[in-house]
Amino acid sequence: MNLLQQSSLINQPKWRMMDQSSLGPQFDAKHSFAIDDTLCASVGKNESPATARTWVHHQTIVLGIQDTKLPFLEDGVQFLNDQGYQVIVRNSGGLAVVLDKDVLNISLIFPESEKGIDIDRGYDAMLDLIKHMLKDYGANIEAREIVGSYCPGSYDLSINGKKFAGISQRRLRGGVAVQIYLCVTGSGEKRADLIRQFYEISLKKEQTKFVFPTIKPETMSSLSDLLGVDLTVEKLLYQLLVTLKEHSQELIPSSLTVEEQLLFQKNMERMHDRNEKVFSKRS
């Protein structure tokens, strides 16, 4: 595996660390997107150092904005509810993803001003981080689109052609939030089949301007299955902390400041309003 270049964004003087991976089933995914927007503002104004946040949400499907245009979205959401999943719409692009107790999400938040962070540099920072976290397993991790996966993109992370993670990016108020979901354990195929059925029900073979992906469940897997080891969210979280310590002079455990909590409330209202608009027709 190539050594990380000195210019990688994961090399920071300080990393602020916010662990929200064990808040349990009551932790609503809408909060996570509002929190990342809040941190973007703090980091963007240099009121906070670069920040890493970990988060886990139970039995949740996160839709992208494009998904809200599905012709029979109401039927698809009802199907997901019937399977025991709550459904939210995030405030950024991309398409539907599955979150559950075995999916670890990591957000890296950088100031946009730092050395001119272009889109690829943000993605590469997350790729650097994951490669370093998994370096002891000797896996060859590729970043390329995996056709047939859910929420496909050019920075899908895969091993032997099977996707275990997807990366997205959001730029706001001078900050850049690079977010990844990592399918740590459990069945990647089952998660993908759930989204396959969701699109089938939400489209009913109707032609749409936007081409939604044709999901092939066999294109997705979990890290535990791909590496042949018993991985857990907790083990991966430990590897993250070790990696951040190795690439900074200081790792600062943290929660939201009083000022951030005020901004969070406003961002949470926006998330609530967005979801209310999408789902109000179902009530």
GUDREN-171103 format. One record per residue (C-alpha): residue in three letters; residue number from 1; x negated, y negated, z. Coordinates in steps of 0.25 Angstrom, whole numbers. Each point is the difference from the previous one (the first is absolute). Example, Ala and Ser with C-alpha at 12.3 -4.5 7.8 and 13.67 -1.06 7.14 Angstrom:
<'ALA' 1 <-49 18 31>>
<'SER' 2 <-6 -14 -2>>
END
This chain:
<'MET' 1 <0 0 0>>
<'ASN' 2 <-5 -14 -3>>
<'LEU' 3 <-5 -8 11>>
<'LEU' 4 <9 -12 2>>
<'GLN' 5 <-5 -13 -6>>
<'GLN' 6 <-4 -11 10>>
<'SER' 7 <11 -9 -8>>
<'SER' 8 <11 9 4>>
<'LEU' 9 <11 -8 8>>
<'ILE' 10 <1 11 10>>
<'ASN' 11 <-14 -6 5>>
<'GLN' 12 <5 -11 10>>
<'PRO' 13 <-6 -8 11>>
<'LYS' 14 <12 4 9>>
<'TRP' 15 <12 9 -2>>
<'ARG' 16 <13 -3 7>>
<'MET' 17 <7 13 2>>
<'MET' 18 <15 2 3>>
<'ASP' 19 <5 14 2>>
<'GLN' 20 <15 2 -2>>
<'SER' 21 <-1 15 -4>>
<'SER' 22 <7 5 13>>
<'LEU' 23 <12 -9 2>>
<'GLY' 24 <9 11 -3>>
<'PRO' 25 <13 2 -8>>
<'GLN' 26 <6 -13 4>>
<'PHE' 27 <-11 -8 -7>>
<'ASP' 28 <7 -6 -12>>
<'ALA' 29 <-8 -1 -13>>
<'LYS' 30 <6 -14 -3>>
<'HIS' 31 <-9 -4 12>>
<'SER' 32 <-12 5 -7>>
<'PHE' 33 <1 -8 -12>>
<'ALA' 34 <4 -13 8>>
<'ILE' 35 <-12 3 9>>
<'ASP' 36 <-10 1 -12>>
<'ASP' 37 <6 -13 -6>>
<'THR' 38 <-3 -7 14>>
<'LEU' 39 <-14 5 1>>
<'CYS' 40 <-2 -5 -15>>
<'ALA' 41 <3 -14 5>>
<'SER' 42 <-9 1 12>>
<'VAL' 43 <-12 6 -7>>
<'GLY' 44 <2 -9 -12>>
<'LYS' 45 <-1 -12 9>>
<'ASN' 46 <-12 6 7>>
<'GLU' 47 <7 1 13>>
<'SER' 48 <-3 14 0>>
<'PRO' 49 <-11 9 -5>>
<'ALA' 50 <2 11 -10>>
<'THR' 51 <10 9 6>>
<'ALA' 52 <3 15 -1>>
<'ARG' 53 <14 5 4>>
<'THR' 54 <5 14 1>>
<'TRP' 55 <15 4 -1>>
<'VAL' 56 <8 12 0>>
<'HIS' 57 <15 0 -3>>
<'HIS' 58 <9 12 2>>
<'GLN' 59 <10 5 -11>>
<'THR' 60 <0 -12 -8>>
<'ILE' 61 <1 -3 -15>>
<'VAL' 62 <-6 -13 -4>>
<'LEU' 63 <5 -5 -14>>
<'GLY' 64 <-7 -10 -9>>
<'ILE' 65 <7 -12 -6>>
<'GLN' 66 <2 7 -13>>
<'ASP' 67 <7 12 7>>
<'THR' 68 <11 -10 4>>
<'LYS' 69 <4 -1 -15>>
<'LEU' 70 <4 15 -1>>
<'PRO' 71 <14 1 -6>>
<'PHE' 72 <5 10 11>>
<'LEU' 73 <-9 -5 11>>
<'GLU' 74 <12 2 10>>
<'ASP' 75 <1 15 -3>>
<'GLY' 76 <-15 2 1>>
<'VAL' 77 <-1 -7 14>>
<'GLN' 78 <12 8 5>>
<'PHE' 79 <-8 12 -4>>
<'LEU' 80 <-12 -4 8>>
<'ASN' 81 <8 -4 12>>
<'ASP' 82 <7 14 -1>>
<'GLN' 83 <-14 6 0>>
<'GLY' 84 <-3 -7 13>>
<'TYR' 85 <-8 -12 -5>>
<'GLN' 86 <2 -15 2>>
<'VAL' 87 <-2 -8 -13>>
<'ILE' 88 <-7 -14 0>>
<'VAL' 89 <-4 -10 -11>>
<'ARG' 90 <-14 -5 1>>
<'ASN' 91 <-4 -15 -4>>
<'SER' 92 <-10 5 -11>>
<'GLY' 93 <0 7 -13>>
<'GLY' 94 <-2 15 -2>>
<'LEU' 95 <10 11 1>>
<'ALA' 96 <6 10 10>>
<'VAL' 97 <-9 7 10>>
<'VAL' 98 <2 9 12>>
<'LEU' 99 <-4 -3 14>>
<'ASP' 100 <0 10 11>>
<'LYS' 101 <-7 4 13>>
<'ASP' 102 <-11 6 -8>>
<'VAL' 103 <-3 -12 -9>>
<'LEU' 104 <-10 -10 5>>
<'ASN' 105 <1 -14 -6>>
<'ILE' 106 <-12 -9 1>>
<'SER' 107 <0 -15 -4>>
<'LEU' 108 <-13 -8 -2>>
<'ILE' 109 <2 -15 1>>
<'PHE' 110 <-11 -9 -6>>
<'PRO' 111 <0 -15 -2>>
<'GLU' 112 <2 -2 -15>>
<'SER' 113 <-11 -11 0>>
<'GLU' 114 <-11 10 4>>
<'LYS' 115 <-9 2 -13>>
<'GLY' 116 <12 -2 -9>>
<'ILE' 117 <7 13 3>>
<'ASP' 118 <6 5 -14>>
<'ILE' 119 <10 11 -1>>
<'ASP' 120 <-10 11 -2>>
<'ARG' 121 <-9 -4 11>>
<'GLY' 122 <12 1 10>>
<'TYR' 123 <3 14 -5>>
<'ASP' 124 <-15 4 0>>
<'ALA' 125 <-1 -4 15>>
<'MET' 126 <11 10 3>>
<'LEU' 127 <-6 11 -8>>
<'ASP' 128 <-14 -3 6>>
<'LEU' 129 <7 2 14>>
<'ILE' 130 <7 13 -3>>
<'LYS' 131 <-12 6 -7>>
<'HIS' 132 <-8 -3 13>>
<'MET' 133 <10 5 9>>
<'LEU' 134 <1 13 -7>>
<'LYS' 135 <-15 1 -4>>
<'ASP' 136 <-3 12 10>>
<'TYR' 137 <10 9 -8>>
<'GLY' 138 <-8 -1 -13>>
<'ALA' 139 <12 -3 -9>>
<'ASN' 140 <0 -7 -13>>
<'ILE' 141 <10 -11 1>>
<'GLU' 142 <5 -6 -13>>
<'ALA' 143 <7 -13 -2>>
<'ARG' 144 <9 1 -13>>
<'GLU' 145 <14 0 -3>>
<'ILE' 146 <7 14 3>>
<'VAL' 147 <11 1 -10>>
<'GLY' 148 <12 8 6>>
<'SER' 149 <-3 -6 14>>
<'TYR' 150 <9 -9 7>>
<'CYS' 151 <-4 -15 0>>
<'PRO' 152 <-10 2 -10>>
<'GLY' 153 <-12 -10 -2>>
<'SER' 154 <-14 -1 -5>>
<'TYR' 155 <-5 2 14>>
<'ASP' 156 <7 12 4>>
<'LEU' 157 <-10 9 8>>
<'SER' 158 <-1 14 -3>>
<'ILE' 159 <-8 13 2>>
<'ASN' 160 <0 10 -12>>
<'GLY' 161 <10 -8 -7>>
<'LYS' 162 <10 0 12>>
<'LYS' 163 <4 -13 6>>
<'PHE' 164 <0 -2 15>>
<'ALA' 165 <0 -15 1>>
<'GLY' 166 <4 -13 -7>>
<'ILE' 167 <-5 -14 2>>
<'SER' 168 <8 -13 -2>>
<'GLN' 169 <-4 -15 2>>
<'ARG' 170 <7 -12 5>>
<'ARG' 171 <-5 -14 -1>>
<'LEU' 172 <6 -11 9>>
<'ARG' 173 <-4 -13 7>>
<'GLY' 174 <-15 2 -3>>
<'GLY' 175 <0 14 4>>
<'VAL' 176 <-1 13 -7>>
<'ALA' 177 <6 13 6>>
<'VAL' 178 <-5 13 -6>>
<'GLN' 179 <10 11 4>>
<'ILE' 180 <-2 15 -1>>
<'TYR' 181 <9 12 4>>
<'LEU' 182 <-8 13 3>>
<'CYS' 183 <8 13 -1>>
<'VAL' 184 <-8 6 12>>
<'THR' 185 <7 13 1>>
<'GLY' 186 <13 7 -3>>
<'SER' 187 <5 3 -14>>
<'GLY' 188 <-3 -10 -11>>
<'GLU' 189 <9 8 -9>>
<'LYS' 190 <12 -1 9>>
<'ARG' 191 <-2 -15 1>>
<'ALA' 192 <-1 -2 -15>>
<'ASP' 193 <12 9 -2>>
<'LEU' 194 <8 -9 9>>
<'ILE' 195 <-3 -12 -9>>
<'ARG' 196 <2 8 -13>>
<'GLN' 197 <14 3 5>>
<'PHE' 198 <2 -15 4>>
<'TYR' 199 <-3 -5 -14>>
<'GLU' 200 <9 11 -6>>
<'ILE' 201 <12 -4 8>>
<'SER' 202 <-3 -15 -1>>
<'LEU' 203 <-2 1 -15>>
<'LYS' 204 <10 11 -5>>
<'LYS' 205 <-7 0 -13>>
<'GLU' 206 <3 -14 -3>>
<'GLN' 207 <-10 -8 -8>>
<'THR' 208 <-6 -12 7>>
<'LYS' 209 <-9 -12 -5>>
<'PHE' 210 <-10 5 11>>
<'VAL' 211 <-5 14 -2>>
<'PHE' 212 <0 7 13>>
<'PRO' 213 <-10 11 2>>
<'THR' 214 <3 15 -3>>
<'ILE' 215 <-4 6 13>>
<'LYS' 216 <-8 13 0>>
<'PRO' 217 <-1 5 14>>
<'GLU' 218 <-12 9 -3>>
<'THR' 219 <-8 -13 -3>>
<'MET' 220 <0 -3 15>>
<'SER' 221 <-6 6 13>>
<'SER' 222 <-5 -3 13>>
<'LEU' 223 <-15 -2 5>>
<'SER' 224 <2 12 9>>
<'ASP' 225 <3 9 -11>>
<'LEU' 226 <-10 -6 -10>>
<'LEU' 227 <-11 1 10>>
<'GLY' 228 <4 13 6>>
<'VAL' 229 <-2 -6 14>>
<'ASP' 230 <10 -3 12>>
<'LEU' 231 <1 -15 -1>>
<'THR' 232 <9 -9 8>>
<'VAL' 233 <3 -15 0>>
<'GLU' 234 <-8 -1 13>>
<'LYS' 235 <-12 7 -6>>
<'LEU' 236 <0 -10 -12>>
<'LEU' 237 <3 -12 9>>
<'TYR' 238 <-13 4 8>>
<'GLN' 239 <-8 1 -13>>
<'LEU' 240 <5 -14 -4>>
<'LEU' 241 <-4 -6 14>>
<'VAL' 242 <-14 6 -2>>
<'THR' 243 <-1 -5 -14>>
<'LEU' 244 <4 -14 4>>
<'LYS' 245 <-10 0 11>>
<'GLU' 246 <-11 4 -10>>
<'HIS' 247 <3 -12 -9>>
<'SER' 248 <1 -11 10>>
<'GLN' 249 <-7 -6 12>>
<'GLU' 250 <13 0 8>>
<'LEU' 251 <14 7 0>>
<'ILE' 252 <10 -7 8>>
<'PRO' 253 <13 7 4>>
<'SER' 254 <12 -10 -1>>
<'SER' 255 <15 -3 -1>>
<'LEU' 256 <7 -12 -5>>
<'THR' 257 <-3 -13 6>>
<'VAL' 258 <11 -9 5>>
<'GLU' 259 <-1 -8 -13>>
<'GLU' 260 <0 12 -8>>
<'GLN' 261 <13 5 7>>
<'LEU' 262 <7 -12 -4>>
<'LEU' 263 <-4 1 -15>>
<'PHE' 264 <4 15 1>>
<'GLN' 265 <14 -3 4>>
<'LYS' 266 <1 -9 -12>>
<'ASN' 267 <-6 11 -9>>
<'MET' 268 <9 10 6>>
<'GLU' 269 <13 -9 -3>>
<'ARG' 270 <-5 0 -15>>
<'MET' 271 <-1 15 0>>
<'HIS' 272 <13 2 6>>
<'ASP' 273 <7 -10 -10>>
<'ARG' 274 <-7 8 -11>>
<'ASN' 275 <5 13 4>>
<'GLU' 276 <14 -6 4>>
<'LYS' 277 <1 -5 -15>>
<'VAL' 278 <-3 14 -6>>
<'PHE' 279 <8 8 9>>
<'SER' 280 <12 -9 4>>
<'LYS' 281 <8 6 -12>>
<'ARG' 282 <-1 13 7>>
<'SER' 283 <7 -4 13>>
END
